[in-house]
Amino acid sequence: MVPSRLVELGRQVLGAVERSVANGAPRLQCQLLASDFYESLQRELQKTSQSDSPERITLIAAARHCDRIATQNISPAALLGELRAAVASLQLDAPTRSRQLELRPLLRVIDGGLAGSA
C-alpha cells in the first residue's frame, strides 16, 4: 500500500501545478514544483523492498510519469497530464495490466546517430 502522505503530497503538488499552468507560468517553474513530489516518490521507491512487488510496481509506474515530466520539450498541458496520471496511479489499490505494461523500457530517438551518416 502506498503511503497516504505521498498521495497527499501528490495532490498538493498537482493543485499547485494546475494553478501555475492556469496563470501561464513557465514550464520550468511547473517542473520545479513537481520535483518535490518526484523526489519523495524516489525516496519511497528506495525504501520499498523487491519482495513488496505490488507497491513497487505502483511506485515505478508513477515514477515513469514523473520521468516524462522532466523532459525539456514537454508542453504545460502534457506536463499536467503526466502529473495527473502519476497521482492517479498511486491512488489505485492493486496493479493493473495497463500499469504493468508501463514498466516496459522507454525507447528514445537520439539525434545525430550513425543512421544519418550512411
Backbone as CSV, one residue per row, in Angstrom:
resi,resn,N_x,N_y,N_z,CA_x,CA_y,CA_z,C_x,C_y,C_z
1,MET,0.846,-1.178,0.000,0.000,0.000,0.000,0.894,1.245,0.000
2,VAL,0.584,2.165,-0.868,1.349,3.403,-0.984,1.010,4.306,0.208
3,PRO,2.014,4.907,0.838,1.749,5.771,1.994,0.809,6.933,1.638
4,SER,-0.125,7.199,2.515,-1.107,8.255,2.271,-0.447,9.635,2.199
5,ARG,0.667,9.818,2.908,1.356,11.117,2.851,1.911,11.386,1.463
6,LEU,2.325,10.338,0.756,2.831,10.501,-0.602,1.700,10.872,-1.558
7,VAL,0.557,10.223,-1.381,-0.613,10.546,-2.206,-1.057,11.984,-1.942
8,GLU,-1.068,12.373,-0.676,-1.471,13.742,-0.319,-0.495,14.764,-0.890
9,LEU,0.793,14.492,-0.823,1.782,15.386,-1.415,1.544,15.501,-2.918
10,GLY,1.257,14.380,-3.553,0.965,14.396,-4.984,-0.232,15.279,-5.308
11,ARG,-1.260,15.187,-4.500,-2.459,16.032,-4.716,-2.130,17.513,-4.525
12,GLN,-1.336,17.821,-3.507,-0.961,19.218,-3.262,-0.129,19.772,-4.404
13,VAL,0.836,18.995,-4.869,1.680,19.430,-5.976,0.847,19.576,-7.245
14,LEU,-0.061,18.643,-7.468,-0.931,18.730,-8.636,-1.743,20.024,-8.613
15,GLY,-2.287,20.382,-7.463,-3.037,21.632,-7.339,-2.177,22.847,-7.625
16,ALA,-0.953,22.830,-7.100,-0.039,23.957,-7.323,0.343,24.073,-8.794
17,VAL,0.590,22.945,-9.440,0.956,22.971,-10.859,-0.239,23.392,-11.708
18,GLU,-1.431,22.936,-11.366,-2.638,23.352,-12.103,-2.810,24.864,-12.038
19,ARG,-2.615,25.429,-10.845,-2.733,26.883,-10.706,-1.656,27.604,-11.512
20,SER,-0.449,27.074,-11.480,0.651,27.698,-12.215,0.411,27.657,-13.721
21,VAL,-0.042,26.530,-14.225,-0.336,26.408,-15.657,-1.462,27.362,-16.040
22,ALA,-2.486,27.445,-15.206,-3.614,28.347,-15.480,-3.173,29.812,-15.497
23,ASN,-2.165,30.145,-14.687,-1.665,31.522,-14.641,-0.584,31.798,-15.679
24,GLY,-0.273,30.799,-16.506,0.706,30.992,-17.568,2.154,30.937,-17.112
25,ALA,2.409,30.223,-16.034,3.781,30.110,-15.529,4.659,29.361,-16.537
26,PRO,5.947,29.669,-16.561,6.856,28.954,-17.460,6.915,27.457,-17.128
27,ARG,7.210,26.668,-18.126,7.304,25.220,-17.971,8.294,24.849,-16.873
28,LEU,9.430,25.514,-16.833,10.452,25.182,-15.844,9.942,25.375,-14.411
29,GLN,9.167,26.405,-14.192,8.604,26.635,-12.850,7.667,25.491,-12.468
30,CYS,6.868,25.042,-13.415,5.950,23.931,-13.151,6.734,22.643,-12.877
31,GLN,7.814,22.436,-13.611,8.652,21.263,-13.379,9.299,21.311,-11.996
32,LEU,9.711,22.486,-11.580,10.304,22.616,-10.244,9.287,22.315,-9.146
33,LEU,8.058,22.759,-9.349,7.007,22.435,-8.381,6.797,20.927,-8.292
34,ALA,6.829,20.257,-9.429,6.607,18.813,-9.460,7.803,18.037,-8.909
35,SER,8.972,18.654,-8.859,10.179,17.935,-8.438,10.116,17.474,-6.978
36,ASP,9.443,18.204,-6.117,9.308,17.767,-4.714,8.595,16.416,-4.638
37,PHE,7.542,16.293,-5.409,6.786,15.045,-5.451,7.660,13.915,-6.001
38,TYR,8.380,14.198,-7.073,9.227,13.192,-7.700,10.307,12.702,-6.735
39,GLU,10.932,13.624,-6.022,11.972,13.235,-5.065,11.409,12.385,-3.932
40,SER,10.235,12.730,-3.446,9.589,11.927,-2.396,9.233,10.542,-2.931
41,LEU,8.791,10.503,-4.151,8.461,9.238,-4.799,9.705,8.358,-4.928
42,GLN,10.822,8.954,-5.308,12.070,8.207,-5.435,12.547,7.686,-4.072
43,ARG,12.428,8.503,-3.038,12.818,8.050,-1.693,11.963,6.865,-1.249
44,GLU,10.669,6.943,-1.516,9.768,5.852,-1.143,10.104,4.591,-1.933
45,LEU,10.446,4.753,-3.178,10.822,3.613,-4.019,12.091,2.943,-3.490
46,GLN,13.044,3.731,-3.012,14.269,3.163,-2.449,14.003,2.390,-1.158
47,LYS,13.005,2.841,-0.389,12.672,2.161,0.866,11.888,0.869,0.637
48,THR,11.273,0.737,-0.524,10.425,-0.411,-0.808,11.285,-1.607,-1.196
49,SER,11.005,-2.727,-0.584,11.787,-3.924,-0.884,11.341,-4.546,-2.204
50,GLN,12.222,-5.327,-2.780,11.918,-6.021,-4.032,10.760,-6.995,-3.846
51,SER,10.607,-7.531,-2.647,9.559,-8.524,-2.398,8.171,-7.900,-2.308
52,ASP,8.091,-6.608,-2.088,6.801,-5.924,-1.994,6.403,-5.441,-3.386
53,SER,6.214,-6.373,-4.306,6.067,-6.008,-5.712,4.830,-5.183,-6.057
54,PRO,3.645,-5.395,-5.478,2.518,-4.542,-5.872,2.768,-3.056,-5.587
55,GLU,3.312,-2.760,-4.411,3.617,-1.358,-4.088,4.741,-0.840,-4.981
56,ARG,5.732,-1.664,-5.218,6.866,-1.271,-6.049,6.417,-0.982,-7.487
57,ILE,5.554,-1.820,-8.020,5.036,-1.616,-9.373,4.278,-0.297,-9.443
58,THR,3.484,-0.017,-8.425,2.734,1.235,-8.378,3.680,2.433,-8.357
59,LEU,4.706,2.364,-7.524,5.657,3.472,-7.420,6.460,3.649,-8.706
60,ILE,6.841,2.554,-9.335,7.596,2.646,-10.591,6.726,3.260,-11.689
61,ALA,5.460,2.874,-11.733,4.559,3.448,-12.740,4.427,4.956,-12.553
62,ALA,4.275,5.397,-11.315,4.178,6.834,-11.041,5.492,7.536,-11.384
63,ALA,6.614,6.893,-11.085,7.926,7.479,-11.386,8.130,7.629,-12.894
64,ARG,7.614,6.695,-13.673,7.730,6.801,-15.132,7.004,8.046,-15.644
65,HIS,5.850,8.322,-15.078,5.133,9.546,-15.465,5.966,10.773,-15.088
66,CYS,6.567,10.725,-13.922,7.402,11.855,-13.489,8.645,12.010,-14.368
67,ASP,9.178,10.898,-14.842,10.320,10.985,-15.762,9.937,11.764,-17.021
68,ARG,8.729,11.533,-17.494,8.270,12.246,-18.696,8.074,13.736,-18.422
69,ILE,7.729,14.079,-17.191,7.556,15.486,-16.814,8.869,16.238,-16.941
70,ALA,9.968,15.552,-16.705,11.282,16.196,-16.687,11.846,16.479,-18.082
71,THR,11.198,16.001,-19.135,11.745,16.235,-20.471,11.696,17.718,-20.818
72,GLN,12.677,18.135,-21.574,12.845,19.554,-21.869,11.751,20.121,-22.776
73,ASN,11.233,19.327,-23.679,10.290,19.860,-24.656,8.827,19.548,-24.341
74,ILE,8.516,19.231,-23.097,7.143,18.920,-22.737,6.317,20.202,-22.646
75,SER,5.097,20.133,-23.124,4.207,21.295,-23.034,3.586,21.335,-21.638
76,PRO,3.130,22.505,-21.213,2.487,22.580,-19.899,1.277,21.642,-19.776
77,ALA,0.514,21.510,-20.854,-0.655,20.628,-20.824,-0.231,19.166,-20.664
78,ALA,0.817,18.762,-21.384,1.310,17.393,-21.269,1.911,17.150,-19.890
79,LEU,2.615,18.136,-19.356,3.184,18.049,-18.019,2.076,17.798,-17.001
80,LEU,1.022,18.550,-17.124,-0.117,18.414,-16.216,-0.760,17.040,-16.359
81,GLY,-0.883,16.567,-17.587,-1.462,15.239,-17.819,-0.625,14.131,-17.196
82,GLU,0.691,14.227,-17.339,1.570,13.217,-16.744,1.520,13.263,-15.219
83,LEU,1.457,14.458,-14.660,1.373,14.582,-13.202,0.049,14.018,-12.691
84,ARG,-1.028,14.300,-13.402,-2.327,13.726,-13.017,-2.275,12.200,-13.061
85,ALA,-1.659,11.662,-14.112,-1.554,10.204,-14.249,-0.698,9.607,-13.139
86,ALA,0.373,10.301,-12.748,1.231,9.809,-11.666,0.465,9.747,-10.351
87,VAL,-0.257,10.801,-10.044,-1.033,10.830,-8.795,-2.148,9.793,-8.841
88,ALA,-2.811,9.689,-9.978,-3.895,8.707,-10.113,-3.367,7.280,-9.957
89,SER,-2.184,6.999,-10.476,-1.642,5.647,-10.363,-1.351,5.274,-8.911
90,LEU,-1.038,6.264,-8.081,-0.804,5.991,-6.668,-2.098,5.714,-5.913
91,GLN,-3.193,6.206,-6.435,-4.467,6.062,-5.743,-5.159,4.736,-6.029
92,LEU,-4.673,3.991,-7.009,-5.245,2.686,-7.307,-4.744,1.681,-6.282
93,ASP,-5.597,0.767,-5.898,-5.222,-0.202,-4.867,-4.301,-1.299,-5.382
94,ALA,-4.639,-1.878,-6.511,-3.863,-3.023,-7.000,-3.289,-2.711,-8.369
95,PRO,-2.117,-3.267,-8.690,-1.546,-3.038,-10.011,-2.423,-3.685,-11.080
96,THR,-2.614,-2.985,-12.147,-3.422,-3.490,-13.243,-2.520,-3.861,-14.401
97,ARG,-3.088,-4.532,-15.357,-2.306,-4.943,-16.537,-1.735,-3.723,-17.249
98,SER,-2.518,-2.644,-17.368,-2.022,-1.466,-18.072,-0.839,-0.843,-17.335
99,ARG,-0.862,-0.860,-16.019,0.237,-0.314,-15.250,1.479,-1.195,-15.400
100,GLN,1.274,-2.505,-15.495,2.404,-3.390,-15.704,3.020,-3.172,-17.072
101,LEU,2.205,-2.833,-18.059,2.725,-2.539,-19.385,3.587,-1.279,-19.378
102,GLU,3.299,-0.356,-18.488,4.084,0.872,-18.393,5.498,0.608,-17.923
103,LEU,5.744,-0.554,-17.359,7.059,-0.864,-16.831,8.028,-1.308,-17.924
104,ARG,7.538,-1.421,-19.155,8.437,-1.769,-20.249,9.447,-0.650,-20.449
105,PRO,10.603,-0.961,-20.995,11.624,0.075,-21.205,11.132,1.187,-22.122
106,LEU,11.570,2.403,-21.841,11.248,3.538,-22.691,12.316,3.653,-23.763
107,LEU,11.901,3.758,-25.006,12.833,3.911,-26.106,12.785,5.353,-26.579
108,ARG,13.950,5.933,-26.806,14.019,7.328,-27.240,14.915,7.428,-28.462
109,VAL,14.567,8.329,-29.363,15.374,8.570,-30.550,16.491,9.533,-30.190
110,ILE,17.710,9.200,-30.607,18.867,10.041,-30.332,19.260,10.747,-31.613
111,ASP,19.211,12.064,-31.616,19.614,12.830,-32.783,21.112,12.671,-33.015
112,GLY,21.485,12.623,-34.289,22.910,12.557,-34.623,23.498,11.163,-34.528
113,GLY,22.656,10.145,-34.565,23.150,8.779,-34.501,23.827,8.364,-35.797
114,LEU,24.306,7.138,-35.855,25.020,6.627,-37.002,24.135,6.460,-38.226
115,ALA,22.835,6.302,-38.047,21.936,6.086,-39.173,21.953,7.264,-40.151
116,GLY,22.193,8.451,-39.673,22.197,9.644,-40.527,23.462,9.781,-41.341
117,SER,24.528,9.081,-40.992,25.804,9.242,-41.694,26.005,8.246,-42.822
118,ALA,25.085,7.326,-43.004,25.240,6.300,-44.042,24.914,6.801,-45.416
